[in-house]
Amino acid sequence: MAPPAQSQRSSSPSQPSGKGEVADVKSQLRNLAGSRAPGVDDSKRELFKKVISYMTIGIDVSSVFGEMVMCSATSDIVLKKMCYLYVGNYAKVNPDLALLTINFLQRDCKDADPMIRGLALRSLCSLRVANLVEYLVGPLGAGLKDNNSYVRMIAVMGVLKLYHISASTCVDADFPAMLKHLLLNDRDTQVVANCLSALQEIWSLEGSTSEEVSREREILLSKPVIYYLLNRIREFSEWAQCLVLELVGKYVPADSNEIFDVMNLLEDRLQHANGAVVLATTKVFLQLTLSMTDVHQQVYERIKAPLLTLVSSGSPEQSYAVLSHLHLLVTRAPFIFSSDYKHFYCQYNEPSYVKKLKLEMLTAVANESNTYEIVTELCEYAANVDIPIARESIRAVGKIALQQYDVNAIVDRLLQFLEMEKDYVTAEALVLVKDLLRKYPQWSHDCIAVVGNISSKNVQEPKAKAALIWMLGEYSQEMHDAPYILESLIENWEDEHSAEVRLHLLTAVMKCFFKRPPETQKSLGAALAAGLADFHQDVHDRALFYYRLLQYNIRTAEQVVNPPKQAVSVFADTQSSEIKDRIFDEFNSLSVVYQQPSYMFTYKEHRGPFEFSDEIGNLSIGTESADTVAQAHRVEANDKDLLLSTSEKEETRGLNNNSSAYSAPSYDASSVSVPTSQMSELAISNPSVPGNAPQSGFAIDDLLGLGLPAAPAPAPSPPPLKLNPKAVLDPTTFQQKWRQLPISLSQEYSITPEGVAALTTPQALLRHMQGQAIHCIASGGQSPNFKFFFFAQKAEESSTFLVECIVNTSSAKAQIKIKADDQSATQPFSSVFQSALSKFGMP
């Protein structure tokens, strides 16, 4: 017969079998609290394991707090460790219960076993309850004077915890002075290291308010203290050595003799097996010798071998970190590493991120003596099965060519890449050939002969297609089929999704028109008509600019669009020298790995795209009134997701509003042929002069095949949208609607210079929009990024419009997302919103 179902419950401590399980544990702990029967500690241990297990998986076991404290009266160290863990977890959220633990923790701080004393002191300092700090002073003072180094080490870190709970209590108890005494006199190096770490943190926080603390910090960087730590550095752990070396890096020696003394003391640290110690020592050497040019160069020679050894002997992660620092050094002194280029060859089993960094280093160390070997190696990588690495290797070859090393051979290699019949190889090679032709126009004959054999249909990547189109326009006289290739590309205008390609296509067909007008006339008309109707603002603006330029004067247009070619001597560097110097100053930090100064990835204003999910506490919800914005209220916790972050993956995209003062003519397929000799005679007078503009417009339209059809009868304009100036919407309803409604329209508006100047705080725009019957429910941010959530309602009905508006004052752009109950009214509301925004800042 099968046993009852309830007896089959799992006995696993991590799976509570019912609601009364915690209550059962509490009852059993209470029964064992005062018991001294044999084996009671084993029973307590099993119950403690259950409690810790429940706590780990998120079950609230705070109800057994008192029983756990009562059962802690034992000599079993395992039970005490589990009890301390439990107490530390629940003391902060239950400060009243934490008071129950003070007696037994203080008692354990006086235990004969130093392990228990240390654990109890650590747990006592980890309670982090402000009204219990008075109970920490005595045990901490005794712990700092304890005979056992483990207890002193725990006490030092406890002082730092006390400082963060109550700085005044820590300073009044004179603990910093006691730490300084231990720093200079304690026999245990781990205690010394902890004192150094704690004092640096305390004095850095106190230094801004106290001159005495500032003097103490200067003493920490004095010669006696630095030499004392350097003489003991071999006794420290690896972590402590890095801490000491960081302090030494801030020390300013009095003369060159001190510099050499410090370097001699640290010479053997360059041979350390730990990469962190080697990099920290390297930083000290580099910073000490910055003012000694000859010695600084010798330091590069000295640190080269240890760093290269670390690259080849460590894990891929360590190799990448060390390579990042080597890359920084190579960019500052490439000639020193030029003979060691083979260390940067890629190994087959290395991760892609290491290979990519090595390719950058091969590019940096290339010079006249090693270019042939490096380029030969890079060409081997072009056939790599790892396509991103193959791409990077081709780019590296091009970068070396742009450095004017062995250009003849490199151009031949790049042209061979074009014949490899691999899409990604051809794409990267085309981009590089374009850059080479910009710098070395004399190679145009050889390059164009090969490029002319490439079919535009086989080039799909936007950057590669844009490079091919650039060459078709720039060298249309040498490429016989250039006008016809451009014509086929223009015919497929609607299928080209890249704005970059369409922009290049407009410019290329303009250049080709000036060189071969009869063959390109029709294509230019079609390109301008398609560009004027394009949804992308930049494409539309460029087509309109070219059209008006041709309308003004064709020869002037040629001087602007197709001036005489000049070789590009120097390409813009991606990083300024100032940023590189800043990164060098932050050697042995994440700045080197990220290749960015620390302020670019730590300070809020340098964190890239504006993310409101991190700043939700700074956003305010305002209730609207007739003439002012009411005092902002904080968003409640359950409304925090109301203000959706800008990273929402909304695929819906609205039509772009390309309104302009000029109404573009439509394209007519029938073209009017104009002899070439008449081109110079088409100097059109200024279109702004009354009477001339229509004639000039018809002349250029005839030239390009742009026809002006008979104007259709104007459609009756819809009635203007009227908004309710007293609309009301609570945050909860806004949040629900925002989640439920799809995006009806997504646009980018320009903000007037007056509007940018007026937008110093979010409230300025709120007041203005409220005057237009558009109300703000939440706002936030700081210059240059602001974010707003608006709502509006129709005057006659309850239809609501919701708007997310992200404003960047540096680019004078506003990203708008509109959601509406009535989708058909979205466009009229968009016009009202845009009109209101355009008036912002106007007198």
N, C-alpha and C positions, 0 to 999 in steps of 0.2 A: 504493500500500500504506500502510495506516495506521501511524503511528509507535507504538512500544511504549507500553504504558499508563503505565510509570513516568516517561516523559518528559513526560507531560501534567500533572504535579503543579503546583499553583499556586505561582507565585513570589512571592505576596503575603507581605510580612514579617509580617503579623498572623496568618497561618495556617500554623503549623508542619506540614510535610508528613510527618513521621515521628518516631519516638522518638529517632533519632540526630541530629536537627536541631541541638539545643543543643551536642552534642559536635562537630558540624561547625563551628559558629560558633567554639567554643573553639579548635579546631585552626587555623582561619584567623587568629584573633586572635593566636595564639602565633607564627605565621609572620610576621605583620606587625609584631610588637612591636619588633624591632630594625632593621627595614628603613628605608632612607632613599632608596629608589628613587622616581623621579618618579611622581606620582599615588597614592602610598601613602595620603595623607590622605583622598583620595576613597574608597578602598577601606575604610579604617577607618570613615569616616562611614556607609557603607552597612551595615557590620556592627554599628556602634553603634545604628543605627536599628532593626535587627532585635532586638537585645538589649532595647532600651527598649520595643519593641512587645510582645515576649513578656512582659516584666515587667508591662506595663500590663494584659494580659488574664489575669494570674494564673499564668503559667508560672514555675516556679522556675528562675532563671538564676544563682543564687548560685555555681554551680560555675565560672563564668567570672570571678569577682571578681579573681583575681590577674592574668589576662590583660588585663582592663579597666584595671587600675592601670598595668601595664607600657606599654599603648598610650596612656596619657595624657600621655606625654612628647612634646608637640607644641605648636606655637604657634597652632594652629587653635582659635579661641575656641568654635566650634560643637562641636567634639569635646570640649573641656573642659567645656562646659555639660552635655552628655549624660553624661559620665563623673561629674561632680559629682552629677547626679540619681540615677544608678545607685548611687553610693557612699552617698548619704544614705538611700536606701531599704533597703539591706542591712546597713548598719553596725551598727544597733541589735540586729538579730537574730543578727549574726555579729561579736561584739566582738573576737574573735581576728583575724579578717580585717581589721577596721577599723584595726588597728595598722599594716597595710601601707600605708594611705593617708596616714599622718601625714607622712612625708618629702616626698612630692610636693605635698601641700597646703601645708605650711610653705614649701616652695620657691616655690610659686605666690604665696604671700602677699608675697613680695619681688619679684614680677615688675615690669617697667617699665610695663606697661599697667595703669592703675588699675582698669579693668573686670575684669581677671583677678584682681587683688589682692582686690577686693571679693567676687567670686564665690567665690574660694578661702577667704576668711575666713568667709563665710556657710556654706559647706559644712563647714568645720572645726568651727564652732560647732553645726552641725546633726547631728553624729554622735551626740550625747547618750549617750555612753558614760562611765560614772562614773570608770573607771580611766584615762581619757585626759585628764582635766581639766588636768593639769600641762602638757600641750602647748598649751593654749589661752591661758595667761596671757601669754606673750611676744608672740604675734601680735596679741592683743587690745590690749595696751599700745601696740604700734607702730601699730595701726590707729587708735586714738583720737588719735594725734599725726600721722596722715598728712596730707599737704598737700592731697589730693583729698577733697572733701566727700562723694563717694559712698562712699569707703572708711570715712570717719568715721561716716557714717550706719549702715553695716552693722556697724561695730564697736560702736556704742552698743547696738543690738539684740542683738549677740552677748554683751554683758555681762549682759543680762537672761536670755539662755539659760543662760549659765554659772551665774547665781545659782540658777536652778531645778535645775541639775544638782548643784551644790555651793555652798551659800550661804556657807560658811565660807571657801572659796577665793576667792570674789568679794570678800568683805569684807576679808580679809587682804591682798589685792592693792591695796586702797584704790581700787577702781574707782568706788564711789559718789561719792567726792570728785572724781575726774576728770570724772565726768558732770556734777556740779554746776558745775565750772569751765567746761565746754563750754556748759552751759545759759546761763550769764551772759556768755560771751565769744565764742562761735562766730559767724562771719559768716553761715553758711548756716542759714536758718530751718528746714529740714527736719531738720537735725542737732539744733537746739534743741528741736523738737517731739518727736523721738525721745528726747532726754535727759529731757524733762519726763515723757513716758509711762513710761519705764523707772524713773526715780526715784520716781514716785508708787507704782508697783507694788512696788518693792523696799522703800521706807520704810513702806508700809502693812503689809507682812509682817514687817518687822523692828521696827516701832514698839512692839509689845506686849512686847518683851523688852529693849529698850534705851532708857534715858532720853536718851542722846545723839542717837539717831535721832529721837526725839520732838521734840527741840529743832530738829533739821534740818528736820523737816516744818513746824514753826512758821515757820522762816525762809522756806520756800517760799511761805508765805501772808503774808509781810511786805509792807509798802507798797512798798519799792524794787523787789522782784522783780515784783510785780503791775503796777506802773506801767511797768517795763521791757518786760514782755511786751505790755501794752496799746499802748504806743507803736509796737511793731513788728508789731501784729496784721495790718495790711494786707499785709505781706510773706508771711504764712503761707498755706499751702494751706487749702482748706476744711476738711479733716479736722483739721489743726493748729489752725485757728481754734476749732473746736468744743472741742478739748482745752483751749485757753487759757481759753475762756469757762466751761468747767466748773470750772476752778480759780478763776476770778474769782468765781463764784457762791458759793464757800466763804469768800471774804474778808470780813472784818467791818470796815467803815470806821470811823474814829474819830469822825467827826461828819458832819453833813449836807453840808458842803462837799465832803468826799471822795466822798460819794454822787453829788453832781451832777457832779463831775469825771469819775468813772467813766462815768456815763451820757452825758456829752458826748463822751467818747472813743469810745463805742460807738454813738453815734447813727446813723452812716451804715451800720452793720452791719444795721440793720433794713431797709435797701433792697437787701440782697444777693440775688442770684438763687437762691442755694441755700437750700432750706427748712430744712435742719438748722442753718445759721448763724443764720437768723432766729429759730427756736425757742429756740436756746441763748441768744441775746441777750435774747429775751423773758423767759426764766427769770431772767436776771441782773437785769433791770429790776424784775420783780415781787418778787424776794426782797430786793433792796436797799431797797425802799420799803414793806415790810410794816408798819413802825412809823410811817409817815407817811401818814395816811389820805387827806388831800387830794391829795398827790403820787401816791399809789397809784391813785387814781381817774383822775388825768390820764394815768398810764401806760396804763391800759386804753384810754383814748381814742387814745393815740399808737400802740399796737400793733395797734389794730383794723384800720386800712387795710392794713398790710403782710400781715397774716394772711389777710384777705379776698382780697387779690390772689393770694396763693399758692394759695388754694382754687380759684380760677377759671382759673389759668394752668398748673397742674401736671398730672401724670398722675393717674388715679383713685386709685392707691395713695397718692400724696403728698396728694391732696385729703382722703382719709379720715384720714390721720395728722394733718393740720392741723385738720380739722374736729373731731377728737376733742379736741384741745387747746382749740379755740374753744368746744366744748360745755362743757368744764370751766369756762372763763371766763364763759360765759353763765349757768351755774347760780349763779355767785358774784356776778355783777353784771348781771342781765338787762336793767335799765333802760338801760344804756349801749348795748346792741345792739338795743333795741326798734325803733329807726328804720331798721335795716338788715335787716329781716326778709326783704325780697325777695331778698337774696343766698342765702337758704336755700330758695328754691323749687327744686323738683326739675326737672332737665332730662331730656328723653326718652331721651338716649343715655347716661345715667349708670348705673353698676352698681347693683344692688339694695342693697349694703351702704352705699353713699354716700347713696342716697335715704332709707334707714331712719334714718341718723344725722341727716340734714337734717330729717326729720319730728320727731325728738326736739328739735331746736333750735327749730323753729317752735313747738312746745309750750312751750318754756322762755321764749321772748321774748314770748309773747302777753300783752297787757295791754288796758286799756279802749280805748285809741286804735287798736289794730290788729287786734283780735279778729275783726271782721267780715271784713276782707280775708283774714286767715289761714284762717279757717274756710271761706270761699268757695273758696279754693285747695285746701284739704284735701278738700272735698267733690268736687272734680273728680277727685282721685286715687282716690276710692272706686269709680269705674268703670274703673280702670286694668286693663289686661290682665294685669299682674303681680299675682297674687292676694295674695301676702304683703304687698306695698306697699299694696294696697287695704285689707287688714285693719289695717295699721299706721296708715293715715290715719284710719280710723274710730275707732281707739283714741285717736289724737291729739285728735280732736274731743271725745271724752268727757273726756279729761284737762283740756282747756281749760275745759269746762263745770264740772268739779269745782273749778276755781280761781275760780269765781264771776264769770266774765267773760261777759256777754251770754247769760245762761242761757236766756232766753225763746226767742231765735232758734235757739240750739243744740238745744234740745229739739225744736223743730219740724223741724230738719234730721235729727235722729236718728229721729224718727217717720217721716220720709220714707224713710229707709233701710229701715225695716221693710216698706215697700210696694214695694221694688225687685224683689222676687221672685228674688233671688239668694241661694243658700243661705249662702254665707260672709258676705255683707253682713248678712243677717238674724241670723245667729249672733252676729257681733260687736256688732250694735246691741242685741240682747237683753241681753248682758252689761253693756253700758254703761247701758241703761235701768234695770237693777236697781241699779247703783251710784248713778245719779242719784236714784232713788226713796229710797234710804237716806239721801241727803243733803238732798233736797228733797221731802219727803212731800206738799207742797201740789200737786205736779204729778201725783199719782196718778190723778186723774180722766181727764185727757187721755191719759196713757200707757196706762192699763188699757183704755180704749176701743179703742185700736189693737192692743194685745197680745192682747185677747180674740178677735180675728179670725184669729190665727195658729194653725194646726193643729199640735198636738204631733207628729204624724206627719211633718211637714215639717222638723222640727228634729232633726238627727242628732248634732251635735257635743256632747260631754259638758258642756262649760262652758255652752253656750247652753241646753241642755235643763235643766241644773241651775238656771240663772237663771229660765227660764220656770216651773219647778216652784216656785221660791221665791216668785215673784209669785202663783202660784195659791194657795199657802198663806197668804201675808201679806195678800192682798186677796181672799180667798174670798167675803167678803160682797158686794163690788162686782161680782165676776165670777160670774154666775149659773150657768155651766156648770162651775165649778171642781171640785165634788165628783165629777162624772161624768168629767171629764177625768182626774182623779187615779185614779179607779177603773179606767179603761181602761189607764192606765200600770201600775197594780199588777197587772192581769191579765197583762201582758207582762213581769213581773218577771224571769223566767228569761232573757228575750232581751236584758235590759239588762246590758251588760258593764262599765259604768263604776261603780265603787264610789262615786264622788262623786255621781252621779245617784241611786243607791239611798239614800244618806244623806240627800240633800235630800228625796227622796220620803217617807221616814219622818217627817221633821220637818214637811213641808208637810201631810201627811194628819193629823198630830196637831193642828196649828193649825186646820185646817179642821174637825176634830171638835169643837173647843171653840166654834167659831162656828156650825156647822150640824150638830149631832150626829145627827139622824135620818137625814140623807142620807149621812153619812160613817161611821156606825157599822160597817157591814159592811166597808167599805174599810179601816178602821183595823185590824179583826181580821185581815183577809187580809194587810195590810202587816206587822203584828207577827209573824204566823206565818211569813211568808216571810223576814223579817229574822232571826228566831231560828234559822232553818234555813240561813242564808246562809253560804257558805264563807269570806267575807272577815271578818276578826276585828273590824274597826271597825264594820261594818254589824251584825254579830251583837251586839256589845256595846251599841250604841246602841238596838237593838230591845229587848234585855233591860233596859236602863236605863229606857226608856219604859214597858215592861210593869210593872216593879216600882214605878215612880213612880205609874202609874195604880192599881196594887194598893194602894198606901199611902193616897193621897188624891187624888181627881180635881181638886179646887180647887187643891191644892198643885202638882199637875202643870201646871195651866194657868198658874199664876204663874211656873213655871220655863220652860215651853216657849213660852208666848205672852204675855209681859209687855207692858205698854204700849209702843208704838213711840216711840223717841227718834231724832231726826235725828243722823247721824254728822257731826260738825263737821270732823274732820281724818282723812284716810286715812293709814295707816302708810306712811312712806317706805321705799323698798327699800334705801336706804343711810343709815347714820347720819352725822351731821355730822362725827364723829371720823374715819370712813373717808374722807370727802370731803376733809377737811383733810390727811389722810395722802397721798392721791393728789396734791393740790396741791403738797405738799412734794416729790413725785417728778415734778414737771413735766419735760417733754421726756424721757420714758422710756416703756417699754411699759406701765407702770402706767396711764397716761392712756388708751392705746388699749384695754387690757383692762378699764378702769374698775374696777380692783382694786389695792390696795396690793401692793407687790412680794412681801411675805412670804406672800401668799395663793397665789401661783403659783410660788414658789421653794423654800420650806421644805417638808420632807417631810410634816409633820403637817398642812399646809394644801393638799395636792394632791388633795383630793376622795376618790372611792372608793378603797379600799385595793387597790393593785396589787402583787401579790407578784412579778410578773415582773421588776420593777425591784429588788426587795429580796432576790433569791434567795440572795445571799451571807450574809444574816443569818439564814436559816432553818437549823435544826439537825435532824439525825436522831438519835434516841436509841434505844438498846437497852434493853429493859425488864428490870427485875429484880423480885424479890418485894416489896421495901419501899422502893425508892428509884429515882429516875431517873438513869440513868448519864450520864456526861459526854457532852455533845453533840458530834457530829462534823459537819464541814462536808459539804454536799452536793457530790458530785463533779460534774464538768462534764457528763458524759453523763447525769446524773440531774436536771439542773436543771429540765427540763420536767416532772418528777414533780409538783412543786407547782404545779398549774395556776392561772392567774390568775383573779381573780373575774369577769373579763369574758367567761368562756366562754359561748358562745351555746348554752345547753342549753334546748331547747324543752320538755322533759319536765317536767311539773309535778305534784307529788303532791297528794293530798287534804289539806286543812287540818284540823288537829285543834282543833276549837272546844269543847274540854271545859270544863265549867262546873259549879259547885256546884248550879246550878238546872237541872232537866230540863224543857225547854220543852214545853208541850203542843202537840199537833198541831192543825191547822186543820180545822174541820168546816164544810162549805159552808152548812149550815142555821144560821141566826142567830136569836137571840131578840130581839124588838123590845122596847125599854124606853122608856117615855115620858120626855120631856125633863124633866118635873118631878121625876123620881126621881134625876136626876144628882147634885143637890146632897146627896141623902141617902146616896149611896154613899161615905161616909167610912169607909174600912176601917181597922180597928184594926191596930196594929203586927203584921206577919206573924211577927215573931220570938217573939211570945208563944205558948206552947203552947196548942193548941186553937183559936186564932183563924186561924192561917195557912191551914188547909184551907178554912174557910168563906170567907175573903176571896178565896182563889184561885178557888173556884167562882163567886163573885159576879162578879168581873171577867171570868172566862172566859165566863160567860153573857152578859154585857153586850157583849162583843166578838165573840161567835160562835166562841169557842175551846172545843172540846169535849175532854173527857178520856176517851178510849176505854178499854175494859176492858184492864187490863194483861195482855199476853200472858205465857205461861209463860216464865220466864227460860231462855235458851239455856245449855247447859252451857259453862262457861268453859274456854277452851283451857288446856292445861298451861303453866305459866310457862316462859319462855325461859331456859335456863341457858347461861352463857358459860364458856369455858375461861380460867381465871385465868393460865395459863402459855402462852398463845398466842404464836407466833413467826411473823414475816413479814419477809422481807428487802426493802429498798427497791426493788430491781429488779422483784420479783414484784408489789409494790404498784403500781408504775408501770404495768406491763403490764395488770394487772387494771383499774386506773382508766381506762385508755384503751379497753379492750374492753367493759366493762360499761356498760349504760345507767343513767341515774339512776332509781332506784326510788321515791324519795320526796324531796320538797323542801319544807321547812317553816321557819317562824320561831318560835323559842321565846323566852319571856321569862326573864330572869335575875333572881333575887331581889336585893334591895339588899345582903344579906349576901354574896352571890356577887360582886357588882360590887366591893364593898369588898375582898374577898379576892384579886381578880384583879389584883394589882400586877405580877406577872411571869408568863410562860407556864408556868413550872415549877409554880406553885401548882395550876393546873387539871390538869396532867399527873399529879401525885401523887394527886389526888382521883379522877380517872377510872380510874387504874390500880387503885385499891382496889375499883372496880366491875367489874373484868375487862375494861376498855376501854383499849387501849394506844395510845400516841401514837408515830407514826413520824416526824413532822416538825412543827415549830412555829416561830413567829416573830412579829415585829411589836412595837409599843410602844403604850402607852396613847395614845388610847382604842381602837385597833384591834389585834386579835390574830387570828391564823389558825392553825388546827390541822388535822392530818390524823390521824385515829384509825383503828384496825382492831380487830375482835373476831372470835372464832370460837365456833361452837357447841361445847358440852361433849362431846356424843356423836359428832359428825361433823366433817368438815373444812370445812364451809360457812363462808365468810368474809363479813364485813360491812366496807365501807369508808365512811368518813365525812369530809366536808369541813365544818369548823365555823368560821365567821367571826363573831367576837364584837366588838360595839361597846359599850364600857362606858358611853359617854355616853347612849345610848338604851336600855341594859339589854336588848338584843336579841341573839339568836344565830341566824344564817342556817345551816341545816343541809341538806346534800345527802348522801343515803345511796345506796350501790350495794351490791348483794348477789348472791352466787352463787345463793341460793335466794330468788326474788322473793316467794314466799308468806310468808316469815318476816320481811319488811321491817317490817310494822306492829308485830309484837311487839317487834322490836328497837328500833324508834322509841320505844315506850313505855318500854323499859328505859333507853335513852339519855336521854330526857327526865326520867325519874325521877332518874337519876344527876346530871344537870345541875341539877335543882331542889334537890338536897341540898348542892350546893357552897356552902361558906361557913357551913354550919350547924354548931353546936357538937356 
